[in-house]
Amino acid sequence: MTQVAGTLKAHLAVWLLVMVTGLGTLLLMEAYRSSQRAAERAYDSQLAAAALTVADAVQWEGRVPIVRIPLAALQILATSHQERVFYTVLDHDGRRISDNLDIVIPKADQAAAATAPIWRNTTQAGTRWRLHGREYDSAGWDIQDPVQIWVGHTTEGRRVLTHELFERAILRFVAMVLLAAILMLLAMRVALKPMRQLRHRLRMRQADDMRPLNIKVPEELREMVEALDTLFSRQRKSRENLLRFTADASHQLKTPLAGLQSTSELALQSRDPDVWYRALSDVHDGAKRTSRLAGQLLSLARLRHMEEADEFQPINLCALLRDSVLEWAQREMAVRHDLGLAELPREPMIVQGQAWALRELLGNLIDNALRYTPPGSEITLGLYANGDWLVLYIDDNGPGVAQEVRHRLLQPFERGGRQDTHGSGLGLAIVDNIVQRHAATLKIKERLPHGLRIEVHFQKAEEQV
Amino acid sequence: MQRVWVLALLAWGSLASIPSQAATPLVVEAALDRQIVAPLLAAFEQAHPGIELSYRDRSTLEVDRLVVAADPPPDVVISSAMPWQMNRINQGYAQRLDSELANEWPEWAKWRNEVFGFTFEPIVMAYRLDLARHMLPPQTHADLQRLLDTQSDTLQGRVTTYSPSESGIGYTLFQQDARYTDRFWDLVTALGANDTNLEPNTRKMLEGLSEERYWLGYNLLGSYAMVWAQEHPEVVVQVPQDYALVVMRTGFIHRDAPHPRAAQAFMNFLLSRDGQRVLAAQTPLFSVRSDIIGPYTAQRLRDQVGDRLYPIPLNASVLAFVDPQRRRAFMARWEREFERSHEGSH
């Protein structure tokens, strides 16, 4: 049964989601940092501009620097976000010439600002301030000391701008993800088009159409189409086999039935009870053969259509072999042959198998040997272990089978080129089938000077725990 | 019906922060004449019977000092000295007002949603009718300077204006005047040459005009002068035709206001339609809101005077006016220019 494990779209969506959350977290962290940097840069440049404007307003009056704080500087400091503003001008000794708030500038920062313009964050009474300090060389007639200019403002505008920029970054990211999802869906529709065509073709196919698919597919689907083609060709072969088997079976049944018909017709023309008796016993034999043939056909068909439902069990081949040979030796059919058993190993020989099928296998092997060897032939069954394998064999010293027909022996209705027996030609086919079911191998070997050996190599069962 | 009761209870509960029936006190320190603003205060008390308003009328510099010095601090601070108010905001002495009214208030009349300009008062010249008998009364700043130069005999000792050292608003006006043109200093020289009397507030100038001590006043608060002129027909108010400065009374809620809810109610009332309607109809303070109709509205003033109204901006730039060095330098120049003619005569 086919199991539906989600759709491809769902798989891709999950994949996209994982990508978005993983990569997205990193991207958004980076976006936040860069938004922050951008906001800082924008507002810091305002601080720098304000400081320059203040510097422009520093003039010496005698020995004292005077700052006429320009209105523009304050407006630049406040920015459009209406920040609270701070400014102070320090003389060379760090004394405040002018200021508007009591924000402390540490000595270390003053020293740093003496060499290069600096920016500092500070907190004053719970309010965050951004300060900028720079030194300004101002030459008076009496004193040429530099003055230091510090400006600053609160950071609300930076925070708001950061959030604005970050929100825009998030929007862009979300839009990109949505676009990617849409594009992915579209791409999937395009990519899955050959798949839909294939499905359509398979659905439209006639039930008995076993021709290979004739369809243009992309490379990724080639293997699947090839597998389908292989499946079709195997089904075609199997169907052909079935048809041939049915035809053969009908043919095989037709011959004995025709025999029965002609015997009974001949007998009916006579009024002699002796003729009737003879005919009747012929009919009896024929019916027995036909019934056996039908039984074997049934057995083969059963084997072929057997589902794997039957449980395999550990089976001791020694016991099975012994029982089968004993049973066969008592049959009337075996009285004119020397049916025997080679010495069996002492320890049990366990394989995983189905008892009835293995019994059938042995029965067919023995039956075959009895049928295709002349009376008085020796038939010996034996069993030995060979590494991981258990080898079951049956020897006879009959006429053997010619090399060129040996490989056909396993096909149904094949009698090894012999027309002199009442065998159905199904025995080895059944054996082969059972061998395959047990994952064993069948080997047919020639014996010298004449005769045949058939070996079945079973896999040894795992030790019982 | 039940809902109305619940709402009424909630409203009562929100006003009465003290559990008993006692009214919430509210202290307002203001540089705004009680007499002028009385209708507005009455309307507020009527709208908020649960608040006991304590309105203290002082000078601009006194109000500014109390922002820091008063203990307990006032709830609401009102003053026309915009640079001083802005300086206190910048020092963090205000708290934000985030009501709907505050958010809808025009951007040019507020800063940081902490301080709000709620009036729109033009700065005017005023003269006695006697002046018109001797000369063409001044309509512009240039007219004024020409009169001071040419009619010095008549005007000697009869001109008055703000004292920049005693009045915050006066100092602010001169600073703003000086921003526009350097010819302002010629005007100061001319004022000095005419032995101009420097007064600490508009009321003193108006009294002098009515008492015939002064004939001409420069840079008076239009709101006071217009009311005065209605009761004293001998005084004529002239809105300068070249440019007229406009000051706004600004109010903010003190950071440490002991009664913040009452303070918010008061500020919201100042900004509300009701409050502004009283301003426009019953006081000469001129409503800022454009959706108010009355004799005293910014809109009506604009229609009459045209585009020549120059409000002192409510932004960080006015902080420069209170910078000590800048103030010292400005005052030094003022003294120099004011005394210049006397130096010359010696």
Chai-1 contact restraints between the chains, C-beta under 6 A:
chainA,res_idxA,chainB,res_idxB,connection_type,confidence,min_distance_angstrom,max_distance_angstrom,comment,restraint_id
A,V67,B,Q325,contact,1.0,0.0,6.0,A-B,restraint_1
A,R68,B,R326,contact,1.0,0.0,6.0,A-B,restraint_2
A,R68,B,A329,contact,1.0,0.0,6.0,A-B,restraint_3
A,I69,B,A320,contact,1.0,0.0,6.0,A-B,restraint_4
A,I69,B,D323,contact,1.0,0.0,6.0,A-B,restraint_5
A,I69,B,R326,contact,1.0,0.0,6.0,A-B,restraint_6
A,L71,B,S317,contact,1.0,0.0,6.0,A-B,restraint_7
A,L71,B,A320,contact,1.0,0.0,6.0,A-B,restraint_8
A,L74,B,A316,contact,1.0,0.0,6.0,A-B,restraint_9
A,L74,B,S317,contact,1.0,0.0,6.0,A-B,restraint_10
A,L74,B,L319,contact,1.0,0.0,6.0,A-B,restraint_11
A,L74,B,A320,contact,1.0,0.0,6.0,A-B,restraint_12
A,Q75,B,A316,contact,1.0,0.0,6.0,A-B,restraint_13
A,Q75,B,S317,contact,1.0,0.0,6.0,A-B,restraint_14
A,A78,B,A316,contact,1.0,0.0,6.0,A-B,restraint_15
A,Q82,B,W111,contact,1.0,0.0,6.0,A-B,restraint_16
A,Q82,B,R112,contact,1.0,0.0,6.0,A-B,restraint_17
A,R84,B,N90,contact,1.0,0.0,6.0,A-B,restraint_18
A,V85,B,A316,contact,1.0,0.0,6.0,A-B,restraint_19
A,S98,B,Q325,contact,1.0,0.0,6.0,A-B,restraint_20
